[in-house]
Amino acid sequence: MNGQPIKLRAHDGGTFQAYLSLPPAGSGPGLLVLQEIFGVNAHIRAVADRWAAEGYVALAPDIFWRIEPGVELPYTPDGIAKGRALRQKLDLELTLKDLATALENLRSRPERQGNVAVVGYCFGGLLAYLAAARCDIDAAIAYYGGGIEIRLDEAQRIKCPIMFHYGENDAAIPAAARESTRRALAGHDRAEFYVYADAQHGFNCDLRASFHPFAAQLARSRSVGLLRSTLGPRYDLSALWDDHCGLEFGARDADATMKTMVAEPYVNHVPTLTGGYGHKELHRFYKQYFIPSLPADMRVVPIARTLGPDRIVDEVLMCFTHDREIDWLLPGIGPTGKYCEVPAVASVAFEGNKLSYERIYWDQASALVQIGRLDPAGLPVAGLDTARKLKGEEIPSNQLMPTWKNQAGKE
């Protein structure tokens, strides 16, 4: 990422620092990234970089500069104590003027093209809410913003789309606080509230013990959806995925395939533990193992596709003749000449217009039955019928359940 520190001039004199991260394209909509009480530390810089990867000109200003410029605190008891002390010393009204200055800078930058939004975490979540009320922005996202519930008189000023993310088990923001905020914005038709089961305060931060990967991923997908709809940029993920697959299965070009992906992607073929993590390993996998072992008649037949703002889930049939050892699908098994149709699911994530990872699952038992290497007798597995049933053919259900036939007519 093209990240660097820059200086901003305050409205009342003096300068303060901010971290600016630019998208791969060099320009895009603006996104103000507001820190936790720990300052613009390595985590917040990484957060800004990741938003930049999504296509945004991301700017993270130093909120504590009037008290202690450049503070970067660790996620330790001492760091928490100092962060809270700095927060108590902060003049909130002056801070909001500094945010307005940062927004003016963001809007004036030649790299910024399009609308501007704000996303904040922890204390930054409160600031994102207040920015939505007082600043001219196009969208706001607040992650576990404490203190919003005591400033609900600001809610009526909010006209832009706004999204709130909370952890169900956040000890700092009880359910009553979340609900009071929800009620205050009940008349706002673009206010969204999400509560993540089992998640705590700080669930988005991968440097904290409270990091919750599922909640963080889902909140991010929802946030990307809001930003795409209000700011752009908008990408045709379906076309991007089809182009990627065309380079794999059609052109069979490993180098071109890698160019559709982020700098350090990963592919995980779950049933056989094949694939690769990082550019070097994945390129080797594609070039030496995946593409050369694709059967001559390999086809991927689409069954259904689910599209999200930053991901795709495909249900497909992998159709092929087992005319060679397929290193990634049936490793160690020589060609049997058998024709197979294997149900599979691909979960594909994107950062901006590049694939970041693929997780591929398929019915390995069905594949082994179809090539004659697994005897289905007495086992709860099936062969070609799994593909036929997926396609909607009238394959009877529950035939592998012994009690189903035994209990027929006894209901």
C-alpha positions, 0 to 999 in steps of 0.5 A: 500500500502507498501509505505515508504520514502527512501534516494537516494545518489546524483551524486555530494554528499549529499542525497535526499528523495524519496517516494517508493511504492511497488505493492501487488505482491512485485515486478514489472516494475519500474515507476518514478512519478514526482511531481507538483510544490507542492512537494511530498505531500499527493496527489503525494504519493497517486498517487504513491500508486495507480500506485503501485496498478496497479503493478508498483514499483513507486518511487517519488523523491523530486525534490526541495531538493537542495533548500528546502528538503521535501517541501509539499505545499497546493493547495492554492494561497500561495502554488502556489506562493511558488511552482512557486518561488521554480521552478524559483530557480531550476537548471534544468540541476542539476534536470535532473541529480537527475532524472537520479540518481533516475532512476538508483536507481529504476533500481537497486532495487531488487523489480524492474522487467522489464522495466522502465517508467516515468510519470509526472504532471504539472512541472513533465510533463515537466521533463517527456518529458525531461527524455524521451529525455535524459534518457534511459527509455522505455515510458514517460507520461506527464500530462499538462507539461508547458514549453515543447513548448519552449524546442522542440529542445529536441523532436528529441531525443525522441525514446521511446513511449510518451503520452501527456495529456492536458486540453482544458481550461488550461490557462497555456498551450494555444492551440498554445503551445499544437499544436507546441509540436504535430508538433514537434513530428509529425514524432514520430510513438509512440507519442500520444496527448490527449486534454480533453474537458472542463478540466483545468490545474491540472485536474488529482488532486482530491485536486484541484478545477480544478479536472475533474473526467471524464478527469482524468479517461480517461487519466488514462485508456490511460496511463495504456494502454501505460504502459501495452503495453511497461512495463507490467504487462499484465492481462487477465481482461476478465478471471478475470471478468469471474472468479469473476462472476463464484464465484457470480453466480456459486459457490455463495461464498461471501468470495471468491468473495471479494478476487477478489476485491481491499481492498475497492471496491464498487458495485452500482446497479443503478436502485435500488440503491443497492450494497455497498461501502467499504469491510464491507458493500459490503461483507454484501450485497453479503453474506446476500442479493445478493447471497441468493436472486439469483433465482435458474435458474439465468443465465447471457447470454453474448451479447457483451464485450468491453475490455479496458486496465483497464476496461470491459463493458459487455452487457448481458441478465439476465435470471431468474424465479422470484421464490423468492424476489430478494432483489437487483433487485426487492426489496420488490416484492414477487415471481410471478413465471414469467420468465424474460429476462432483458437487462443489462450493467456492467461497471467494473474497475480494479486496477492491477488484482483486481476489483475496482468497478462495476456499473450495469444498467438494464432495470427495466421497462422491468423487472416490465412489465415481472413480471406483476407489470407494465402495459405497456399500454400507456407507452413508455416501453416494456417487453420481446421484449427488450431482443429479440431485443437485441439478434438481433431478428426481432422486429419492431423498433419505435412501441412505437412512435405514430407518426411513424405509423401515418406518414407511407408512407408520407416521 
